[in-house]
Amino acid sequence: MMDTFFLSVGLYLCLLMVFSLYRAVFGPTVLDRLIGVNAIGSKTVVLLLIIGVLYKRVDMFVDIALAYAMLNFIAVLAGSRYFQKRKGLYEEPPYK
Amino acid sequence: MDKWPQNHEEIHFMNFVVAFLLLFGLVFFTGGGVGILRFPDFYTRLHPAGKLDTLGTLLMIAGLALYHIHDLTLSSVLVSAKMILILVFIFLSSPTATHSIVDAGMRAGLRPWTKEIYEKLEKNS
């Protein structure tokens, strides 16, 4: 009963990640893509914990989730520090 | 024999609370996903991405930690404490990441969305 519930919650999270993937692929500026990647990463942490509950190995997956949260944070910081120097970002059409 | 139904009832109630937390987290994640898809420009898209994702992650990880603590052994309490550690880390790091993306946008010179720019674009197209 509870396993079916966790499985459906995980599948719905995957559907929401597809929504954010649209912004990460077709985002008009580079920073929009960064937002999409950040949103996918924060959903992935929860999805990893749900996978751990389903496999009954939460003690292993909780470490992976912690490492993934840290990696996501560092990647977003590095990406935003890198792309702030790109002048001419606003030459792309910012809105559609 | 009289111990079993009481225990069963308690687990049932706990599962109810866990399902409530997870479903509310999914509501906030859905709002964040729709906001990222539909808002008009970069700065307004950061608003759902920063706030709703943080609160959704908080509620869902709290629900999972509550689900895993139900047998109260030392190892399960330790794993739940690690989940609370992830929760605290995300509560600190997600707004910081959002702020750094806003900062990158301001330094790169992206202008915020206003109604005048939007009407000019509509007239040109």
Backbone of each chain as ProteinMPNN parsed JSONL, in Angstrom:
{"seq_chain_A": "MMDTFFLSVGLYLCLLMVFSLYRAVFGPTVLDRLIGVNAIGSKTVVLLLIIGVLYKRVDMFVDIALAYAMLNFIAVLAGSRYFQKRKGLYEEPPYK", "coords_chain_A": {"N_chain_A": [[0.838, -1.208, 0.0], [1.77, 1.354, 1.013], [4.103, 1.343, -0.475], [3.189, 1.473, -3.105], [2.124, 3.998, -3.039], [4.458, 5.57, -2.638], [5.761, 4.975, -5.001], [4.076, 6.125, -6.932], [4.276, 8.787, -6.201], [6.982, 9.238, -6.809], [6.924, 8.865, -9.596], [5.292, 11.004, -10.352], [6.955, 13.101, -9.603], [8.949, 12.745, -11.525], [7.523, 13.491, -13.795], [7.175, 16.229, -13.243], [9.832, 16.983, -13.398], [10.229, 16.791, -16.109], [8.786, 19.027, -16.971], [10.446, 21.1, -15.964], [12.641, 20.511, -17.444], [11.961, 21.401, -19.958], [12.297, 24.17, -19.698], [15.01, 24.171, -19.241], [16.033, 23.345, -21.67], [14.897, 24.928, -23.788], [15.129, 27.506, -22.829], [15.229, 31.058, -23.085], [17.523, 32.633, -22.376], [20.874, 32.061, -21.092], [20.823, 31.996, -18.329], [18.22, 31.294, -17.741], [18.301, 28.616, -18.426], [19.967, 27.771, -16.419], [18.291, 28.109, -14.202], [16.401, 26.111, -14.769], [17.997, 23.796, -14.566], [18.712, 23.927, -11.883], [16.219, 23.606, -10.654], [15.569, 21.011, -11.458], [17.612, 19.64, -10.136], [16.987, 20.056, -7.41], [14.649, 18.615, -7.227], [15.626, 16.1, -7.729], [17.008, 15.314, -5.441], [14.977, 14.681, -3.604], [13.791, 12.645, -5.062], [15.799, 10.694, -5.067], [15.783, 9.95, -2.365], [13.252, 8.809, -2.233], [13.568, 6.644, -3.954], [15.384, 5.218, -2.41], [13.726, 4.522, -0.223], [11.966, 2.838, -1.541], [13.621, 0.727, -2.35], [14.376, -0.15, 0.111], [16.817, 0.602, 1.202], [17.613, 2.974, 2.583], [19.653, 3.913, 4.169], [21.892, 3.859, 2.572], [21.178, 5.426, 0.351], [20.732, 7.91, 1.429], [23.143, 9.143, 1.858], [24.017, 9.461, -0.767], [22.091, 11.267, -1.62], [22.665, 13.478, -0.03], [25.253, 14.132, -0.96], [24.536, 14.75, -3.57], [22.924, 17.008, -3.25], [24.797, 18.845, -2.291], [26.544, 18.933, -4.492], [24.877, 19.974, -6.46], [24.388, 22.529, -5.48], [26.998, 23.628, -5.537], [27.498, 23.495, -8.274], [25.581, 25.24, -9.345], [26.393, 27.649, -8.168], [28.979, 27.91, -9.324], [28.321, 28.048, -12.04], [26.772, 30.418, -12.146], [28.642, 32.28, -11.304], [30.349, 32.115, -13.476], [28.875, 32.888, -15.778], [28.232, 35.508, -15.345], [30.052, 37.221, -16.397], [29.707, 37.293, -19.073], [29.092, 39.604, -21.279], [26.513, 41.025, -23.319], [24.597, 39.165, -23.041], [22.026, 39.994, -22.901], [21.439, 40.538, -25.48], [20.235, 38.475, -26.739], [16.834, 37.608, -27.482], [14.93, 38.361, -24.722], [12.382, 37.568, -23.877], [9.521, 35.569, -24.693]], "CA_chain_A": [[0.0, 0.0, 0.0], [2.629, 2.53, 1.098], [5.071, 1.298, -1.567], [2.517, 1.988, -4.3], [2.023, 5.454, -2.89], [5.773, 6.18, -2.893], [6.077, 4.818, -6.427], [3.341, 7.109, -7.719], [4.862, 10.097, -5.911], [8.206, 9.341, -7.597], [6.602, 9.04, -11.016], [4.806, 12.362, -10.539], [8.139, 13.969, -9.565], [9.607, 12.647, -12.832], [6.742, 14.313, -14.715], [7.498, 17.632, -12.977], [11.172, 17.24, -13.903], [10.12, 17.029, -17.552], [8.405, 20.44, -17.114], [11.618, 21.949, -15.768], [13.58, 20.226, -18.539], [11.613, 22.274, -21.077], [12.953, 25.458, -19.488], [16.459, 23.994, -19.342], [16.444, 23.154, -23.069], [14.467, 26.001, -24.679], [15.156, 28.798, -22.162], [15.786, 32.043, -24.02], [18.891, 33.025, -22.022], [21.659, 31.033, -20.407], [20.454, 31.936, -16.917], [16.996, 30.506, -17.669], [18.707, 27.197, -18.405], [20.506, 27.515, -15.074], [17.128, 27.93, -13.319], [15.833, 24.786, -15.025], [18.889, 22.772, -14.015], [18.614, 24.0, -10.422], [14.938, 23.029, -10.228], [15.669, 19.567, -11.62], [18.482, 19.107, -9.089], [16.326, 20.015, -6.101], [13.689, 17.512, -7.233], [16.348, 14.837, -7.758], [17.353, 14.923, -4.069], [13.809, 14.004, -3.045], [13.568, 11.402, -5.818], [16.772, 9.702, -4.592], [15.323, 9.412, -1.084], [12.096, 7.938, -2.481], [14.123, 5.396, -4.494], [15.931, 4.496, -1.272], [12.63, 3.918, 0.537], [11.397, 1.74, -2.328], [14.559, -0.398, -2.324], [14.646, -0.426, 1.531], [18.223, 0.885, 1.502], [17.698, 4.423, 2.788], [20.934, 4.233, 4.798], [22.868, 4.111, 1.519], [20.76, 6.484, -0.559], [20.713, 9.226, 2.074], [24.455, 9.751, 1.607], [24.036, 9.901, -2.161], [21.261, 12.463, -1.733], [23.409, 14.602, 0.574], [26.308, 14.518, -1.899], [23.941, 15.361, -4.753], [22.493, 18.357, -2.886], [25.985, 19.691, -2.243], [27.058, 19.083, -5.858], [23.949, 20.858, -7.174], [24.631, 23.888, -4.984], [28.291, 24.114, -6.031], [27.408, 23.665, -9.72], [24.832, 26.472, -9.642], [27.254, 28.787, -7.815], [30.044, 28.053, -10.316], [27.722, 28.494, -13.3], [26.365, 31.822, -12.107], [29.867, 33.088, -11.274], [30.977, 32.125, -14.798], [28.109, 33.558, -16.826], [28.005, 36.931, -15.11], [31.014, 38.02, -17.148], [29.347, 37.325, -20.479], [28.306, 40.736, -21.737], [25.786, 40.672, -24.533], [23.599, 38.153, -22.742], [20.712, 40.565, -23.131], [21.187, 40.7, -26.906], [19.243, 37.471, -27.101], [15.494, 38.069, -27.096], [14.752, 37.846, -23.374], [11.063, 36.995, -23.572], [8.796, 35.077, -25.86]], "C_chain_A": [[0.869, 1.253, 0.0], [3.656, 2.555, -0.03], [4.461, 1.826, -2.853], [2.406, 3.503, -4.249], [3.355, 6.14, -3.187], [6.145, 6.091, -4.36], [5.354, 5.864, -7.256], [3.855, 8.522, -7.452], [6.143, 10.297, -6.719], [7.936, 9.552, -9.067], [6.093, 10.452, -11.29], [5.954, 13.367, -10.479], [8.886, 13.929, -10.892], [8.865, 13.492, -13.867], [7.063, 15.797, -14.524], [8.905, 17.978, -13.457], [11.169, 17.441, -15.396], [9.692, 18.481, -17.818], [9.627, 21.35, -16.993], [12.638, 21.73, -16.878], [13.253, 21.063, -19.762], [12.31, 23.605, -20.927], [14.464, 25.321, -19.629], [16.908, 23.835, -20.786], [16.129, 24.389, -23.89], [14.53, 27.386, -24.051], [15.815, 29.853, -23.023], [17.194, 32.502, -23.65], [19.578, 31.876, -21.293], [21.198, 30.874, -18.961], [19.116, 31.238, -16.721], [17.308, 29.017, -17.629], [19.252, 26.826, -17.041], [19.369, 27.325, -14.062], [16.54, 26.538, -13.499], [16.674, 23.676, -14.424], [18.816, 22.749, -12.493], [17.317, 23.361, -9.927], [14.959, 21.509, -10.367], [16.52, 18.956, -10.509], [17.792, 19.027, -7.739], [15.225, 18.962, -6.064], [14.399, 16.166, -7.174], [16.728, 14.362, -6.356], [16.198, 14.147, -3.434], [13.586, 12.662, -3.738], [14.538, 10.309, -5.383], [16.327, 9.102, -3.269], [14.13, 8.478, -1.275], [12.555, 6.6, -3.062], [14.72, 4.556, -3.374], [14.862, 3.834, -0.433], [12.056, 2.719, -0.217], [12.298, 0.512, -2.299], [14.902, -0.845, -0.914], [16.133, -0.31, 1.867], [18.412, 2.38, 1.72], [19.041, 4.815, 3.368], [22.024, 4.488, 3.762], [22.478, 5.332, 0.693], [20.764, 7.855, 0.109], [22.064, 9.925, 1.899], [24.556, 10.265, 0.181], [23.233, 11.189, -2.314], [21.966, 13.677, -1.15], [24.511, 15.091, -0.357], [25.716, 15.213, -3.116], [23.472, 16.779, -4.455], [23.676, 19.311, -2.869], [26.529, 19.975, -3.634], [26.202, 20.049, -6.655], [24.2, 22.314, -6.78], [25.926, 24.456, -5.557], [28.228, 24.359, -7.53], [26.666, 24.946, -10.074], [25.663, 27.693, -9.305], [28.321, 29.008, -8.874], [29.48, 28.56, -11.633], [27.35, 29.956, -13.258], [27.588, 32.731, -11.999], [30.499, 33.177, -12.659], [30.205, 33.0, -15.767], [27.854, 35.022, -16.534], [28.954, 37.791, -15.923], [30.639, 38.132, -18.611], [28.481, 38.529, -20.781], [27.609, 40.329, -23.03], [24.814, 39.547, -24.319], [22.217, 38.67, -23.087], [20.453, 40.839, -24.599], [20.243, 39.635, -27.422], [17.859, 37.996, -26.76], [15.101, 37.508, -25.741], [13.398, 37.23, -23.113], [10.387, 36.54, -24.853], [7.312, 35.172, -25.629]], "O_chain_A": [[0.743, 2.108, -0.876], [4.045, 3.625, -0.497], [5.118, 2.541, -3.609], [2.567, 4.196, -5.253], [3.399, 7.151, -3.888], [6.764, 7.003, -4.908], [5.936, 6.434, -8.179], [3.872, 9.359, -8.354], [6.378, 11.38, -7.254], [8.632, 10.327, -9.723], [6.411, 11.039, -12.324], [5.948, 14.364, -11.202], [9.401, 14.951, -11.344], [9.488, 14.132, -14.714], [7.206, 16.539, -15.496], [9.164, 19.108, -13.871], [12.005, 18.176, -15.921], [10.167, 19.101, -18.769], [9.824, 22.252, -17.807], [13.404, 22.633, -17.217], [14.15, 21.409, -20.532], [12.858, 24.132, -21.895], [15.13, 26.25, -20.086], [18.053, 24.155, -21.107], [16.994, 24.869, -24.623], [14.05, 28.351, -24.645], [16.851, 29.591, -23.634], [17.998, 32.743, -24.55], [18.96, 30.874, -20.933], [21.181, 29.765, -18.425], [18.878, 30.65, -15.666], [16.672, 28.253, -16.903], [19.036, 25.715, -16.556], [19.467, 26.483, -13.169], [16.217, 25.861, -12.524], [16.144, 22.728, -13.844], [18.854, 21.681, -11.881], [17.309, 22.663, -8.913], [14.438, 20.796, -9.509], [16.198, 17.885, -9.997], [17.974, 18.059, -7.001], [14.893, 18.46, -4.99], [13.857, 15.199, -6.64], [16.768, 13.159, -6.098], [16.399, 13.103, -2.813], [13.238, 11.67, -3.097], [14.168, 9.136, -5.33], [16.467, 7.898, -3.053], [14.003, 7.477, -0.571], [12.013, 5.55, -2.718], [14.589, 3.332, -3.374], [15.048, 2.708, 0.029], [11.702, 1.708, 0.389], [11.81, -0.616, -2.233], [15.64, -1.814, -0.741], [16.643, -1.041, 2.717], [19.285, 2.988, 1.102], [19.533, 5.913, 3.107], [22.968, 5.234, 4.021], [23.32, 6.169, 0.369], [20.796, 8.87, -0.587], [22.124, 11.15, 1.803], [25.095, 11.343, -0.07], [23.636, 12.095, -3.044], [21.882, 14.774, -1.701], [24.697, 16.294, -0.535], [26.309, 16.154, -3.645], [23.601, 17.663, -5.302], [23.589, 20.437, -3.36], [26.927, 21.1, -3.937], [26.719, 20.849, -7.434], [24.223, 23.208, -7.626], [25.969, 25.602, -6.004], [28.828, 25.313, -8.025], [27.065, 25.663, -10.992], [25.655, 28.672, -10.051], [28.559, 30.143, -9.289], [30.09, 29.413, -12.279], [27.582, 30.677, -14.228], [27.582, 33.835, -12.543], [31.115, 34.189, -12.994], [30.807, 33.779, -16.506], [27.311, 35.727, -17.384], [28.689, 38.976, -16.121], [31.185, 38.972, -19.326], [27.269, 38.493, -20.567], [28.047, 39.422, -23.737], [24.254, 39.015, -25.278], [21.343, 37.913, -23.508], [19.377, 41.319, -24.954], [19.536, 39.842, -28.408], [17.727, 38.773, -25.815], [14.95, 36.293, -25.608], [13.272, 36.425, -22.19], [10.648, 37.056, -25.94], [6.526, 34.803, -26.502]]}, "seq_chain_B": "MDKWPQNHEEIHFMNFVVAFLLLFGLVFFTGGGVGILRFPDFYTRLHPAGKLDTLGTLLMIAGLALYHIHDLTLSSVLVSAKMILILVFIFLSSPTATHSIVDAGMRAGLRPWTKEIYEKLEKNS", "coords_chain_B": {"N_chain_B": [[-2.267, -10.442, 22.288], [-4.079, -8.39, 22.476], [-2.447, -6.311, 22.034], [-1.809, -5.951, 19.384], [-3.811, -4.735, 17.582], [-3.797, -2.095, 18.455], [-1.166, -1.195, 17.96], [-1.122, -1.484, 15.188], [-3.021, 0.422, 14.497], [-1.668, 2.738, 15.215], [0.511, 2.845, 13.426], [-0.914, 3.167, 11.132], [-1.977, 5.75, 11.455], [0.38, 7.236, 11.417], [1.232, 6.773, 8.799], [-0.723, 8.18, 7.508], [-0.126, 10.845, 8.184], [2.377, 11.043, 6.937], [1.656, 10.726, 4.238], [0.103, 13.003, 3.923], [2.052, 15.061, 4.258], [3.755, 14.489, 2.074], [2.031, 14.83, -0.109], [1.372, 17.535, 0.128], [3.912, 18.635, -0.317], [4.174, 17.89, -2.997], [2.185, 19.476, -4.118], [3.325, 22.025, -3.807], [5.624, 21.677, -5.382], [4.428, 21.326, -7.868], [3.299, 23.859, -8.277], [5.676, 25.336, -8.454], [6.809, 24.229, -10.802], [4.917, 24.897, -12.791], [5.042, 27.671, -12.581], [7.71, 28.151, -13.379], [7.471, 27.423, -16.024], [5.602, 29.308, -17.071], [5.935, 32.049, -16.393], [6.817, 35.453, -17.416], [9.526, 36.523, -17.701], [13.066, 36.276, -16.879], [13.673, 37.114, -14.18], [11.18, 37.004, -12.897], [10.693, 34.317, -13.169], [12.466, 33.239, -11.395], [11.258, 33.532, -8.983], [9.112, 31.542, -8.385], [10.891, 29.373, -8.68], [12.765, 29.705, -6.651], [11.365, 29.905, -4.167], [9.118, 28.097, -3.994], [10.228, 25.611, -4.62], [12.012, 25.277, -2.506], [10.286, 25.096, -0.251], [8.733, 22.892, -0.995], [10.674, 20.828, -1.108], [11.419, 20.819, 1.574], [9.034, 19.966, 2.908], [8.65, 17.426, 1.749], [10.988, 15.975, 2.385], [10.825, 16.046, 5.139], [8.533, 14.492, 5.496], [9.468, 12.007, 4.518], [11.501, 11.447, 6.367], [9.99, 11.193, 8.675], [8.541, 8.947, 7.983], [10.544, 7.033, 7.97], [11.343, 6.782, 10.573], [9.8, 5.069, 12.009], [10.226, 2.589, 13.35], [12.05, 3.084, 15.351], [14.737, 2.226, 15.979], [18.31, 2.442, 16.59], [19.747, 2.801, 14.204], [17.823, 3.627, 12.366], [17.023, 6.016, 13.47], [19.385, 7.434, 13.207], [19.593, 7.585, 10.408], [17.338, 9.113, 9.859], [18.113, 11.447, 11.142], [20.177, 12.193, 9.465], [18.677, 12.793, 7.208], [17.323, 15.047, 8.166], [19.502, 16.669, 8.316], [20.152, 17.012, 5.583], [17.886, 18.468, 4.954], [18.239, 20.861, 6.431], [20.524, 21.778, 5.154], [19.576, 22.213, 2.522], [17.674, 24.141, 3.044], [19.329, 26.27, 3.685], [20.969, 26.469, 1.39], [19.475, 26.65, -0.992], [18.083, 29.22, -1.212], [20.435, 30.748, -1.312], [21.626, 29.951, -3.717], [19.662, 30.846, -5.492], [19.839, 33.592, -5.052], [22.418, 34.025, -6.036], [22.071, 33.512, -8.735], [20.341, 35.6, -9.467], [22.075, 37.724, -8.998], [24.021, 37.237, -10.941], [22.461, 37.734, -13.212], [21.895, 40.478, -12.905], [24.451, 41.572, -13.041], [25.213, 40.812, -15.596], [23.61, 42.429, -17.015], [20.938, 42.081, -17.712], [17.717, 43.313, -18.349], [14.918, 43.939, -16.212], [11.557, 42.69, -16.652], [9.11, 44.795, -18.024], [5.913, 46.404, -18.532], [5.917, 48.149, -20.664], [8.05, 47.397, -22.333], [7.111, 44.939, -23.121], [4.803, 45.634, -24.568], [5.951, 47.03, -26.661], [7.407, 45.01, -27.922], [5.282, 43.418, -28.752], [4.11, 45.123, -30.611], [6.065, 45.28, -32.545], [6.232, 42.689, -33.556]], "CA_chain_B": [[-3.313, -10.359, 21.269], [-4.726, -7.066, 22.479], [-1.461, -5.293, 21.697], [-1.615, -5.828, 17.942], [-4.61, -3.74, 16.865], [-3.395, -0.752, 18.838], [0.041, -0.905, 17.21], [-1.53, -1.354, 13.803], [-3.716, 1.706, 14.366], [-0.684, 3.804, 15.319], [1.228, 2.903, 12.163], [-1.851, 3.71, 10.16], [-2.063, 7.203, 11.624], [1.655, 7.793, 10.968], [1.221, 6.764, 7.34], [-1.613, 9.257, 7.079], [0.619, 12.107, 8.286], [3.412, 11.032, 5.905], [1.011, 10.967, 2.948], [-0.291, 14.412, 3.916], [3.246, 15.885, 4.009], [4.264, 14.269, 0.715], [1.121, 15.414, -1.092], [1.525, 18.991, 0.153], [5.146, 18.933, -1.029], [3.94, 17.781, -4.438], [1.424, 20.66, -4.529], [4.247, 23.151, -3.969], [6.481, 21.417, -6.547], [3.651, 21.576, -9.078], [3.25, 25.3, -8.457], [6.98, 25.788, -8.933], [7.014, 23.819, -12.197], [4.051, 25.706, -13.659], [5.574, 29.025, -12.579], [8.914, 28.193, -14.222], [7.058, 27.356, -17.428], [4.678, 30.3, -17.605], [6.202, 33.46, -16.104], [7.285, 36.075, -18.656], [10.963, 36.726, -17.908], [14.031, 35.574, -16.051], [13.581, 37.446, -12.752], [9.929, 36.487, -12.351], [10.778, 32.849, -13.096], [13.231, 32.836, -10.209], [10.412, 33.593, -7.791], [8.666, 30.18, -8.046], [11.988, 28.417, -8.589], [13.467, 29.831, -5.387], [10.593, 29.725, -2.939], [8.265, 26.913, -3.939], [11.051, 24.404, -4.582], [12.545, 25.118, -1.15], [9.257, 24.614, 0.67], [8.353, 21.535, -1.39], [11.715, 19.916, -0.652], [11.341, 20.754, 3.035], [7.902, 19.138, 3.335], [8.777, 16.033, 1.322], [12.04, 15.291, 3.142], [10.302, 15.858, 6.495], [7.638, 13.337, 5.446], [10.232, 10.768, 4.378], [12.186, 11.187, 7.638], [8.967, 10.715, 9.61], [8.192, 7.575, 7.618], [11.628, 6.105, 8.24], [11.671, 6.725, 11.993], [8.683, 4.436, 12.705], [10.553, 1.466, 14.238], [12.796, 3.646, 16.482], [16.036, 1.665, 16.337], [19.36, 3.463, 16.537], [20.155, 3.082, 12.824], [16.8, 4.398, 11.651], [17.064, 7.378, 13.989], [20.546, 8.091, 12.604], [19.282, 7.903, 9.011], [16.405, 10.244, 9.872], [18.879, 12.643, 11.482], [20.867, 12.621, 8.241], [17.693, 13.448, 6.339], [17.103, 16.396, 8.684], [20.703, 17.424, 7.944], [19.929, 17.419, 4.188], [16.836, 19.496, 4.972], [18.834, 22.121, 6.877], [21.448, 22.233, 4.108], [18.817, 22.758, 1.401], [17.046, 25.361, 3.528], [20.309, 27.349, 3.595], [21.679, 26.617, 0.118], [18.627, 26.967, -2.14], [17.986, 30.672, -1.39], [21.738, 31.301, -1.702], [21.8, 29.711, -5.153], [18.752, 31.752, -6.187], [20.409, 34.935, -4.985], [23.594, 34.152, -6.902], [21.61, 33.597, -10.133], [19.864, 36.974, -9.652], [23.252, 38.578, -9.047], [24.621, 37.058, -12.265], [21.623, 38.426, -14.186], [22.066, 41.926, -12.781], [25.788, 41.966, -13.52], [25.291, 40.649, -17.038], [22.882, 43.522, -17.621], [19.573, 41.748, -18.148], [16.753, 44.251, -17.797], [13.675, 43.288, -15.77], [10.385, 42.785, -17.521], [8.093, 45.804, -17.721], [4.797, 46.329, -19.461], [6.217, 48.938, -21.865], [8.871, 46.578, -23.227], [6.26, 43.881, -23.662], [3.923, 46.181, -25.598], [6.773, 47.359, -27.824], [7.685, 43.755, -28.626], [4.042, 42.991, -29.407], [3.873, 45.982, -31.772], [7.043, 44.963, -33.596], [6.051, 41.365, -34.148]], "C_chain_B": [[-3.968, -8.983, 21.27], [-3.74, -5.949, 22.129], [-1.48, -4.966, 20.196], [-2.495, -4.778, 17.267], [-4.225, -2.309, 17.191], [-2.165, -0.295, 18.045], [-0.277, -0.64, 15.742], [-2.176, 0.018, 13.555], [-2.721, 2.867, 14.374], [0.089, 3.966, 14.009], [0.346, 3.506, 11.079], [-1.918, 5.226, 10.234], [-0.788, 7.872, 11.126], [1.71, 7.852, 9.443], [0.347, 7.884, 6.793], [-0.89, 10.601, 7.097], [1.672, 12.196, 7.192], [2.804, 11.335, 4.537], [0.584, 12.421, 2.817], [0.899, 15.315, 3.589], [3.726, 15.739, 2.572], [3.349, 14.929, -0.308], [1.208, 16.941, -1.071], [2.824, 19.429, -0.508], [4.96, 18.865, -2.531], [3.127, 18.958, -4.944], [2.366, 21.839, -4.76], [5.183, 22.932, -5.153], [5.732, 21.674, -7.845], [3.531, 23.071, -9.355], [4.563, 25.852, -8.98], [7.204, 25.442, -10.389], [6.175, 24.652, -13.151], [4.558, 27.143, -13.728], [6.815, 29.148, -13.438], [8.525, 28.155, -15.693], [6.413, 28.653, -17.895], [5.015, 31.759, -17.314], [6.965, 34.116, -17.246], [8.796, 36.243, -18.771], [11.77, 36.069, -16.8], [13.845, 35.858, -14.561], [12.292, 36.922, -12.137], [9.947, 34.97, -12.275], [11.555, 32.39, -11.878], [12.368, 32.816, -8.958], [9.793, 32.237, -7.443], [9.816, 29.211, -7.878], [12.669, 28.499, -7.231], [12.618, 29.428, -4.197], [9.846, 28.405, -2.904], [9.082, 25.633, -3.925], [11.632, 24.171, -3.196], [11.498, 24.53, -0.211], [8.814, 23.199, 0.309], [9.372, 20.504, -0.937], [11.669, 19.723, 0.853], [10.239, 19.804, 3.478], [8.118, 17.679, 2.967], [9.85, 15.304, 2.109], [11.596, 15.097, 4.591], [9.361, 14.657, 6.543], [8.394, 12.026, 5.356], [10.977, 10.428, 5.67], [11.212, 10.656, 8.681], [8.568, 9.278, 9.294], [9.278, 6.603, 8.043], [11.905, 5.931, 9.721], [10.735, 5.775, 12.733], [9.086, 3.278, 13.603], [11.538, 1.84, 15.351], [14.003, 2.825, 16.93], [17.088, 2.754, 16.169], [19.685, 3.831, 15.101], [19.102, 3.914, 12.112], [16.744, 5.832, 12.167], [18.241, 8.141, 13.391], [20.26, 8.496, 11.169], [18.316, 9.082, 8.947], [17.122, 11.531, 10.248], [19.666, 13.143, 10.282], [19.916, 13.308, 7.284], [17.395, 14.861, 6.82], [18.299, 17.282, 8.362], [20.607, 17.904, 6.498], [18.934, 18.568, 4.133], [17.4, 20.849, 5.369], [19.757, 22.679, 5.799], [20.687, 22.859, 2.947], [18.135, 24.059, 1.799], [18.021, 26.53, 3.491], [20.782, 27.573, 2.167], [20.777, 27.019, -1.034], [18.378, 28.47, -2.302], [19.312, 31.314, -1.777], [21.981, 31.127, -3.197], [20.909, 30.645, -5.962], [19.307, 33.174, -6.203], [21.597, 35.077, -5.919], [23.179, 34.199, -8.368], [21.085, 35.007, -10.424], [21.037, 37.926, -9.819], [23.938, 38.479, -10.406], [23.799, 37.785, -13.318], [21.809, 39.929, -14.121], [23.424, 42.357, -13.325], [25.932, 41.793, -15.01], [24.449, 41.695, -17.755], [21.53, 43.151, -18.194], [18.609, 42.745, -17.522], [15.512, 43.509, -17.331], [12.531, 43.581, -16.723], [9.492, 43.917, -17.081], [7.028, 45.756, -18.794], [5.11, 47.073, -20.761], [7.024, 48.119, -22.859], [8.014, 45.527, -23.9], [5.369, 44.423, -24.769], [4.704, 46.564, -26.845], [7.087, 46.098, -28.627], [6.45, 43.272, -29.369], [3.807, 43.802, -30.674], [4.826, 45.615, -32.905], [6.74, 43.65, -34.289], [4.742, 41.262, -34.925]], "O_chain_B": [[-4.362, -8.467, 20.224], [-4.131, -4.795, 21.951], [-1.199, -3.836, 19.798], [-1.994, -3.999, 16.456], [-4.306, -1.42, 16.344], [-2.118, 0.823, 17.531], [0.234, 0.305, 15.14], [-1.913, 0.676, 12.549], [-2.889, 3.849, 13.65], [0.298, 5.085, 13.539], [0.811, 4.258, 10.223], [-1.915, 5.909, 9.21], [-0.838, 8.93, 10.498], [2.169, 8.836, 8.863], [0.641, 8.461, 5.747], [-1.013, 11.398, 6.167], [1.864, 13.25, 6.585], [3.367, 12.11, 3.764], [0.685, 13.009, 1.741], [0.792, 16.217, 2.758], [4.065, 16.727, 1.921], [3.829, 15.526, -1.271], [1.127, 17.579, -2.121], [2.863, 20.458, -1.182], [5.516, 19.681, -3.265], [3.335, 19.409, -6.07], [2.248, 22.561, -5.75], [5.511, 23.884, -5.861], [6.308, 22.175, -8.811], [3.641, 23.511, -10.499], [4.574, 26.729, -9.844], [7.731, 26.259, -11.145], [6.659, 25.069, -14.203], [4.518, 27.769, -14.787], [6.973, 30.137, -14.155], [9.179, 28.788, -16.523], [6.655, 29.069, -19.028], [4.429, 32.644, -17.938], [7.684, 33.435, -17.977], [9.318, 36.113, -19.878], [11.232, 35.405, -15.914], [13.858, 34.926, -13.756], [12.29, 36.451, -10.999], [9.29, 34.388, -11.412], [11.339, 31.287, -11.378], [12.709, 32.153, -7.978], [9.927, 31.801, -6.3], [9.75, 28.316, -7.035], [13.11, 27.478, -6.703], [13.078, 28.7, -3.318], [9.917, 27.671, -1.918], [8.682, 24.659, -3.286], [11.743, 23.03, -2.746], [11.776, 23.589, 0.532], [8.547, 22.389, 1.197], [9.007, 19.437, -0.443], [11.853, 18.614, 1.353], [10.466, 18.936, 4.321], [7.814, 16.786, 3.758], [9.666, 14.142, 2.471], [11.949, 14.094, 5.213], [9.378, 13.889, 7.506], [8.038, 11.049, 6.014], [11.078, 9.256, 6.034], [11.556, 9.779, 9.473], [8.291, 8.487, 10.195], [8.983, 5.473, 8.433], [12.637, 5.017, 10.099], [10.834, 5.659, 13.954], [8.36, 2.985, 14.553], [11.836, 1.009, 16.209], [14.272, 2.732, 18.128], [16.8, 3.843, 15.673], [19.878, 5.005, 14.785], [19.439, 4.81, 11.338], [16.456, 6.757, 11.409], [18.135, 9.331, 13.098], [20.621, 9.592, 10.742], [18.452, 9.951, 8.086], [16.784, 12.597, 9.735], [19.816, 14.349, 10.086], [20.282, 14.28, 6.623], [17.232, 15.774, 6.011], [18.151, 18.487, 8.157], [20.933, 19.053, 6.202], [19.106, 19.519, 3.37], [17.096, 21.864, 4.743], [19.783, 23.885, 5.551], [21.084, 23.906, 2.436], [18.027, 24.979, 0.988], [17.602, 27.67, 3.288], [20.981, 28.716, 1.753], [21.242, 27.665, -1.973], [18.451, 28.969, -3.425], [19.325, 32.316, -2.491], [22.478, 32.035, -3.863], [21.33, 31.177, -6.989], [19.255, 33.867, -7.219], [21.777, 36.128, -6.533], [23.847, 34.848, -9.173], [21.344, 35.555, -11.495], [21.011, 38.82, -10.665], [24.382, 39.483, -10.963], [24.364, 38.393, -14.227], [21.874, 40.593, -15.156], [23.533, 43.386, -13.991], [26.684, 42.531, -15.646], [24.555, 41.842, -18.973], [21.025, 43.842, -19.078], [18.663, 43.0, -16.319], [15.088, 42.551, -17.978], [12.532, 44.555, -17.475], [9.142, 44.012, -15.904], [7.217, 45.14, -19.843], [4.636, 46.688, -21.83], [6.747, 48.125, -24.059], [8.162, 45.253, -25.091], [5.186, 43.768, -25.795], [4.196, 46.443, -27.96], [7.04, 46.11, -29.857], [6.554, 42.773, -30.49], [3.364, 43.264, -31.689], [4.449, 45.634, -34.077], [6.97, 43.516, -35.491], [4.438, 40.21, -35.486]]}, "name": "protein", "num_of_chains": 2, "seq": "MMDTFFLSVGLYLCLLMVFSLYRAVFGPTVLDRLIGVNAIGSKTVVLLLIIGVLYKRVDMFVDIALAYAMLNFIAVLAGSRYFQKRKGLYEEPPYKMDKWPQNHEEIHFMNFVVAFLLLFGLVFFTGGGVGILRFPDFYTRLHPAGKLDTLGTLLMIAGLALYHIHDLTLSSVLVSAKMILILVFIFLSSPTATHSIVDAGMRAGLRPWTKEIYEKLEKNS"}
